[in-house]
Amino acid sequence: MEVPITQFRREIFALCNQALDGGEVWVTHRGRRFRIVPEGPPASRLGRIAPMEIVNPEAPDLNEPVLEDETKIEMKKAWESDWFIL
């Protein structure tokens, strides 16, 4: 597809998406032609996600039996306060 620069300005997102999908997009400006092509191989949506590494060295080990018991007691108290009328 070949479009003048004014049409390219109006439809920039649709034309760029067309190029991403593998279609050819040519833009003409002042008698010169430009081809719009994506850089590199197509990336999957998951490939564009930047991984985050979050580590809190001060966080307690939740697998310790003492902490597990404390957590269960807190959860039981919260559950009872929501569901039991004393």
C-alpha positions in Angstrom: 0.0 0.0 0.0 1.3 3.4 -0.9 0.0 6.6 0.8 0.8 10.3 0.7 2.3 11.8 3.9 -0.9 13.5 4.8 -2.8 10.3 4.8 0.0 8.6 6.8 -0.4 11.4 9.4 -4.1 10.7 9.7 -3.8 6.9 9.8 -0.4 6.4 11.4 -1.5 3.8 14.0 -3.5 1.7 11.5 -0.7 1.8 8.9 2.0 0.9 11.5 -0.2 -2.0 12.7 -0.5 -3.1 9.0 3.3 -3.1 8.7 3.6 -5.1 12.0 1.2 -7.6 10.5 3.5 -8.1 7.6 1.9 -5.8 5.0 3.9 -3.4 2.9 3.5 0.3 3.7 5.0 3.0 1.5 4.8 6.7 2.2 5.4 9.3 -0.4 6.8 12.8 0.5 8.1 15.4 -1.9 8.5 12.8 -4.6 10.5 10.4 -2.4 9.3 7.0 -1.2 9.8 5.6 2.3 9.0 2.1 3.3 7.7 1.4 6.8 9.0 -1.9 8.2 9.3 -3.2 11.8 12.7 -3.6 13.3 13.8 -7.2 14.0 11.6 -10.3 14.2 8.1 -10.0 15.4 7.8 -10.2 19.2 5.1 -12.1 21.1 3.0 -10.1 23.6 4.7 -12.0 26.4 8.1 -11.4 25.0 7.6 -7.6 25.5 7.0 -7.9 29.2 10.0 -6.7 31.2 10.7 -9.1 34.1 10.9 -7.6 37.6 13.2 -8.9 40.2 11.9 -7.9 43.6 13.7 -9.4 46.6 13.2 -8.2 50.2 16.1 -9.5 52.2 14.4 -8.4 55.5 11.3 -10.5 54.8 10.8 -13.4 57.2 10.8 -17.0 55.9 7.1 -17.8 55.7 7.9 -21.6 55.7 9.1 -21.5 59.3 6.6 -23.4 61.6 6.5 -20.6 64.2 5.4 -18.1 61.6 3.0 -20.5 60.1 1.3 -20.9 63.5 1.2 -17.2 64.0 -0.3 -16.6 60.6 -3.0 -19.2 61.2 -3.9 -17.6 64.5 -4.2 -14.2 62.9 -6.3 -15.6 60.0 -8.6 -17.4 62.5 -9.1 -14.2 64.5 -9.9 -12.2 61.4 -12.3 -14.9 60.2 -14.1 -15.1 63.5 -14.5 -11.4 63.8 -16.1 -11.3 60.3 -18.4 -14.3 60.8 -19.2 -14.7 64.5 -21.2 -12.4 66.6 -20.1 -12.7 70.2 
